[in-house]
Amino acid sequence: MQHMKKEILVLVFMLCYLSITSQEFYKFSDKSEILTKIQLENKISELNIKAKKNGNKNATHRFKASYKILKTLKKSDSIINIVRYDIKYESTRNEKIFILENKKIPEFKLRNIESKRRTLEHYKGKVTLINLWFTNCFPCVKEIPLLNTLKEKYKNEVNFVAITFDSKEKVKHFLKKKKFNFEQIVNAKNYLKKELGNRSYPKIILLNKQGVIKYVGGGIPTVYDYEKKKMKERTEKDLVYLENIIEELNK
């Protein structure tokens, strides 16, 4: 009987030990506080609630926060995941384009500003960043200098393509006044509306080397200023989010 009791105690001890050693924790940096999964999820939830509460009810876009594990540190008694916020700038409208994420981008036969024919095959083999825009779109035009910075960093390592429903003539006139160093695809109204199901601008789409959509966002991600109750001005620091995705896709 005593022998059985000892076995039970040993079994209980082992189960407790396994429970402790299998615990996972989360940190935003090496120096930040250690969080349980519940605490991390609560932080994410609070961020989303705050963004929704302080945001403009009539806005066409909103932030949606989650987290991404950057690396995992295994210790003798626990596992610690180093994470970062994963912020997406999403449309509040029910747009088909967001449903296309993780699917191959719809095939197209379009023309660039030099009247050269372009299909998906032309861009396969490289990561491709597609900007959906039009010349009279103020937020589209405002982010062009930062998009040019991104193009300058990666040069020919990445395809940079801008697609618009504007005419070739209208885009050429625009480019005389403002530099936009992407390949310009024009007259794409049917493709944008019917195939991609896009209804608001700007948009940024990132394709992997096989032409699969891995990211869709409402322009360059930025940060919401809760004190001023508006979006902060975009800077080169805001390109880091897109750069991280590009680097991941380029591996």
SULDAGI-V600708 format. One record per residue. RES is the residue in three letters. BURIAL is b if it has 9 or more other ideal C-beta (glycine too) atoms within 8 Angstrom, else e. D_LAST is the distance of its C-alpha to the last C-alpha in Angstrom with 1 decimal. Layout:
res={RES & RES}
burial={BURIAL & BURIAL}
d_last={D_LAST & D_LAST}
This chain:
res={MET & GLN & HIS & MET & LYS & LYS & GLU & ILE & LEU & VAL & LEU & VAL & PHE & MET & LEU & CYS & TYR & LEU & SER & ILE & THR & SER & GLN & GLU & PHE & TYR & LYS & PHE & SER & ASP & LYS & SER & GLU & ILE & LEU & THR & LYS & ILE & GLN & LEU & GLU & ASN & LYS & ILE & SER & GLU & LEU & ASN & ILE & LYS & ALA & LYS & LYS & ASN & GLY & ASN & LYS & ASN & ALA & THR & HIS & ARG & PHE & LYS & ALA & SER & TYR & LYS & ILE & LEU & LYS & THR & LEU & LYS & LYS & SER & ASP & SER & ILE & ILE & ASN & ILE & VAL & ARG & TYR & ASP & ILE & LYS & TYR & GLU & SER & THR & ARG & ASN & GLU & LYS & ILE & PHE & ILE & LEU & GLU & ASN & LYS & LYS & ILE & PRO & GLU & PHE & LYS & LEU & ARG & ASN & ILE & GLU & SER & LYS & ARG & ARG & THR & LEU & GLU & HIS & TYR & LYS & GLY & LYS & VAL & THR & LEU & ILE & ASN & LEU & TRP & PHE & THR & ASN & CYS & PHE & PRO & CYS & VAL & LYS & GLU & ILE & PRO & LEU & LEU & ASN & THR & LEU & LYS & GLU & LYS & TYR & LYS & ASN & GLU & VAL & ASN & PHE & VAL & ALA & ILE & THR & PHE & ASP & SER & LYS & GLU & LYS & VAL & LYS & HIS & PHE & LEU & LYS & LYS & LYS & LYS & PHE & ASN & PHE & GLU & GLN & ILE & VAL & ASN & ALA & LYS & ASN & TYR & LEU & LYS & LYS & GLU & LEU & GLY & ASN & ARG & SER & TYR & PRO & LYS & ILE & ILE & LEU & LEU & ASN & LYS & GLN & GLY & VAL & ILE & LYS & TYR & VAL & GLY & GLY & GLY & ILE & PRO & THR & VAL & TYR & ASP & TYR & GLU & LYS & LYS & LYS & MET & LYS & GLU & ARG & THR & GLU & LYS & ASP & LEU & VAL & TYR & LEU & GLU & ASN & ILE & ILE & GLU & GLU & LEU & ASN & LYS}
burial={e & e & e & e & e & e & e & e & e & e & e & e & e & e & e & e & e & e & e & b & b & e & b & b & b & b & b & e & e & e & e & e & e & e & b & e & e & e & b & b & e & e & b & b & e & e & b & b & e & b & b & e & e & e & b & e & e & e & e & e & b & b & b & e & b & e & b & e & e & e & e & e & e & e & e & e & e & b & b & b & b & b & b & e & b & e & b & b & b & b & b & e & e & e & b & e & b & b & e & b & b & e & e & e & b & e & e & b & e & b & b & b & b & e & e & e & e & b & b & b & e & e & b & b & e & b & b & b & b & b & b & b & b & b & b & e & b & e & b & b & b & e & b & b & e & b & b & b & b & b & b & e & e & b & e & e & e & b & b & b & b & b & b & b & e & b & e & b & e & b & b & b & e & b & b & e & e & e & e & b & e & b & b & b & b & b & b & b & e & e & b & b & b & e & b & b & b & b & e & b & b & b & b & b & b & b & b & b & b & e & b & b & b & b & b & b & b & b & b & b & b & b & e & b & b & e & e & e & e & e & e & e & e & b & e & e & e & b & b & e & b & b & b & e & b & b & e & e & b & e & e}
d_last={60.8 & 59.7 & 57.3 & 55.7 & 55.4 & 53.6 & 51.1 & 50.5 & 50.0 & 47.5 & 45.6 & 45.6 & 44.4 & 41.5 & 40.5 & 40.7 & 38.7 & 35.9 & 35.9 & 35.5 & 32.8 & 30.7 & 30.7 & 27.5 & 27.5 & 25.3 & 25.1 & 23.7 & 23.6 & 25.0 & 28.3 & 28.7 & 30.9 & 30.0 & 30.1 & 30.7 & 28.8 & 31.9 & 32.1 & 28.5 & 29.1 & 32.4 & 30.7 & 28.4 & 31.4 & 33.5 & 30.9 & 30.9 & 34.7 & 35.2 & 33.0 & 35.0 & 38.3 & 37.9 & 36.2 & 38.1 & 39.4 & 39.4 & 35.8 & 33.6 & 30.4 & 29.9 & 27.4 & 26.1 & 24.8 & 23.0 & 20.8 & 17.4 & 17.0 & 14.9 & 16.1 & 19.0 & 21.8 & 24.1 & 27.7 & 30.8 & 32.2 & 29.4 & 25.7 & 24.5 & 21.5 & 20.4 & 19.8 & 19.7 & 21.4 & 19.5 & 21.7 & 21.9 & 24.5 & 25.9 & 28.9 & 32.0 & 33.0 & 32.3 & 30.0 & 28.5 & 25.3 & 24.2 & 24.9 & 22.5 & 19.4 & 17.3 & 19.3 & 19.0 & 20.4 & 24.0 & 24.6 & 26.3 & 28.5 & 28.9 & 30.1 & 28.8 & 31.2 & 32.0 & 32.9 & 30.2 & 29.1 & 25.6 & 24.1 & 20.8 & 20.3 & 20.4 & 17.1 & 15.1 & 12.3 & 10.9 & 10.1 & 13.8 & 15.7 & 19.2 & 22.1 & 25.3 & 28.3 & 31.9 & 34.1 & 36.5 & 34.0 & 34.5 & 31.3 & 29.3 & 30.9 & 30.6 & 26.8 & 26.5 & 26.6 & 23.6 & 21.7 & 22.8 & 21.4 & 17.9 & 18.4 & 19.7 & 16.7 & 14.1 & 16.8 & 15.9 & 12.1 & 12.5 & 15.5 & 18.0 & 20.8 & 23.9 & 26.0 & 29.6 & 32.9 & 34.7 & 36.4 & 35.4 & 38.4 & 37.7 & 34.1 & 35.5 & 38.2 & 35.7 & 33.5 & 36.7 & 36.9 & 33.3 & 30.1 & 27.2 & 24.7 & 22.9 & 23.8 & 26.7 & 27.4 & 31.0 & 33.6 & 31.1 & 33.5 & 33.7 & 29.9 & 29.3 & 32.2 & 32.4 & 29.0 & 26.8 & 29.7 & 29.1 & 32.1 & 31.2 & 29.5 & 27.2 & 24.1 & 20.4 & 18.2 & 14.4 & 13.4 & 10.2 & 10.3 & 13.1 & 15.2 & 15.1 & 16.1 & 13.9 & 16.0 & 19.6 & 21.5 & 24.8 & 23.8 & 22.2 & 22.5 & 25.3 & 27.5 & 31.0 & 33.8 & 36.1 & 39.0 & 39.2 & 38.1 & 35.8 & 32.2 & 31.4 & 30.8 & 27.2 & 26.0 & 22.9 & 22.1 & 21.7 & 18.7 & 16.7 & 16.2 & 14.7 & 12.6 & 11.1 & 10.3 & 8.9 & 6.6 & 5.6 & 5.6 & 3.8 & 0.0}
